Amino acid sequence: MADWAPIAKEYDPLKAGSIDGTDEEPHDRAIWRAMLARYVPNKGVTGEPHLTLFVARLNLQTTEEKLKEVFSRYGDIRKIRLVRDLVTGFSKGYAFIEYKEERALLKAHRDANRLVIDQHEIFVDFELERTLKGWIPRRLGGGFGGKKESGQLRFGGRDRPFRKPINLPNMKNDFYGEGSSEKRNWSREGTRDWRTRERDHERSRDKRWPERERSWAWGDSERDRDSKEERSRGRERKDRDR
């Protein structure tokens, strides 16, 4: 784990689907889909990738003019590309902003993240499609996106960095009673106490069982006697009525 880092240096779908980047088996279908994908970055995208910001979680009503108004305060903008649906023309909720200078890029990356635009808290990160080796977009099962606490979370990005793995001590010896003699003695005593309690419980239950049977029998006899007396009183009333 000497080369472990909270932010992924190279995109690996298996590691991106792991909370600490140490998983060895995929845990959902999206990871399998990303691992089997053969993605090539879009060659139609122009501009300098190392000067481009990725802006996500936008309000669908946010326009290019609004983005220019907000992000131009950090420096001169060369280009804004708000991604839209090819059929409807509606915004998909994310955009790419290219700056002219690296200084402006770094300032926007530092200060614009979690900024509220049109009642939406946005997410800002560097572009990864052309800068992170092995990058797989989320539509193919990859990406670092996902805010739900169950299902298809992705770790290793700015929003959800890897959590540092916990190196657990070797507990095997103590678990199987192979530790110190004091622990072994305690284990034997605990076992003996448990067996004694179980045996006492069985004995007390055997003693109570005949008493319950007698009480049930006594209850049955009482009910029979009451029913006989009730029937005799009913016959006496009929005789008087005649």
Protein Blocks (a to p, Z undefined) as FASTA:
>chain_A
ZZgcfbdfbdcfklmmpfnlpafbdfbfklmmmmmpccdddfkbgcjfklcccdehiafk
bcfklmmmmmmmnoccfbdcddddfklopaehiacdddfbfklmmmmmmmmgopaeehia
cdddddfklmmghiacfknopajedjbfggjiaehifklccddddddddfklmmnopacf
klmmmmmmmmmmmmmmmmmmmmmmmmmmmmmmmmmmmmmmmmmmmmmmmmmmmmmmmmmm
ZZ
